[in-house]
């Protein structure tokens, strides 16, 4: 039995004429954005969704895309590094005026 996600990646690669790996990255990005929108809409409250809902949705989309084989592992590591820089804010200025 074949992997349906790999078959979809192959079909998308053949139809669009792009590389097999790039087709997987594009399909993974589409899945991640779709989950991001759907889960933010479902889990969000009446006001704008908070950062926790956004991070859970994005993390789930990236994890699912990696689990089915569309995202290589370096994308997960790269996104984790970017998230650490967003949370820690190492280049942010400190207000030292008193």
URWO-V494539 format. One record per residue. SS is DSSP state (alpha for helix, beta for strand, coil for the rest). OMEGA is omega in degrees with one decimal (none if undefined). NEAR is the number of other ideal C-beta (glycine too) atoms within 10 Angstrom. Layout:
ss:SS omega:OMEGA near:NEAR
ss:SS omega:OMEGA near:NEAR
This chain:
ss:coil omega:-176.5 near:3
ss:coil omega:177.9 near:7
ss:coil omega:-177.1 near:11
ss:alpha omega:179.5 near:9
ss:alpha omega:176.8 near:17
ss:alpha omega:176.3 near:14
ss:alpha omega:177.2 near:10
ss:alpha omega:177.7 near:15
ss:alpha omega:178.1 near:23
ss:alpha omega:179.7 near:15
ss:alpha omega:178.7 near:11
ss:alpha omega:177.9 near:17
ss:alpha omega:-179.7 near:18
ss:alpha omega:-177.5 near:11
ss:alpha omega:-176.2 near:9
ss:alpha omega:178.6 near:11
ss:coil omega:179.1 near:7
ss:coil omega:-179.0 near:13
ss:coil omega:-178.6 near:10
ss:alpha omega:-179.2 near:12
ss:alpha omega:179.0 near:13
ss:alpha omega:176.6 near:13
ss:alpha omega:177.2 near:21
ss:alpha omega:178.5 near:23
ss:alpha omega:178.4 near:17
ss:alpha omega:177.9 near:16
ss:alpha omega:176.7 near:19
ss:alpha omega:177.6 near:23
ss:alpha omega:177.5 near:16
ss:alpha omega:178.4 near:14
ss:alpha omega:-179.6 near:19
ss:alpha omega:179.6 near:24
ss:alpha omega:178.6 near:13
ss:alpha omega:177.0 near:12
ss:alpha omega:178.7 near:20
ss:alpha omega:-179.8 near:20
ss:alpha omega:-176.2 near:12
ss:alpha omega:-177.3 near:12
ss:alpha omega:175.6 near:18
ss:alpha omega:178.6 near:17
ss:alpha omega:-178.0 near:11
ss:alpha omega:-174.9 near:10
ss:alpha omega:-178.0 near:14
ss:coil omega:178.8 near:14
ss:coil omega:-179.7 near:8
ss:coil omega:176.6 near:4
ss:coil omega:-179.9 near:6
ss:coil omega:-178.5 near:9
ss:coil omega:-179.3 near:16
ss:coil omega:-175.4 near:12
ss:alpha omega:-178.7 near:9
ss:alpha omega:178.7 near:9
ss:alpha omega:178.9 near:18
ss:alpha omega:-178.7 near:16
ss:alpha omega:177.5 near:14
ss:alpha omega:-179.6 near:16
ss:alpha omega:179.9 near:24
ss:alpha omega:179.2 near:18
ss:alpha omega:177.6 near:17
ss:alpha omega:178.0 near:15
ss:alpha omega:179.3 near:23
ss:alpha omega:179.0 near:21
ss:alpha omega:179.1 near:14
ss:alpha omega:179.8 near:15
ss:alpha omega:177.2 near:23
ss:alpha omega:-178.1 near:17
ss:alpha omega:-179.8 near:10
ss:coil omega:174.1 near:18
ss:coil omega:-180.0 near:13
ss:coil omega:178.4 near:24
ss:coil omega:170.2 near:24
ss:coil omega:-175.1 near:14
ss:alpha omega:-178.7 near:8
ss:alpha omega:177.3 near:8
ss:alpha omega:178.4 near:17
ss:alpha omega:179.0 near:15
ss:alpha omega:179.3 near:10
ss:alpha omega:178.8 near:11
ss:alpha omega:177.8 near:16
ss:alpha omega:177.7 near:12
ss:alpha omega:178.2 near:10
ss:alpha omega:179.0 near:10
ss:alpha omega:177.1 near:13
ss:alpha omega:178.3 near:11
ss:alpha omega:177.7 near:11
ss:alpha omega:-177.1 near:10
ss:alpha omega:-175.7 near:9
ss:alpha omega:-178.7 near:9
ss:coil omega:-175.6 near:9
ss:coil omega:-177.7 near:6
ss:coil omega:-179.8 near:6
ss:coil omega:179.3 near:6
ss:coil omega:177.9 near:6
ss:coil omega:179.6 near:4
ss:coil omega:-177.3 near:5
ss:coil omega:178.5 near:5
ss:coil omega:-179.2 near:3
ss:coil omega:none near:3
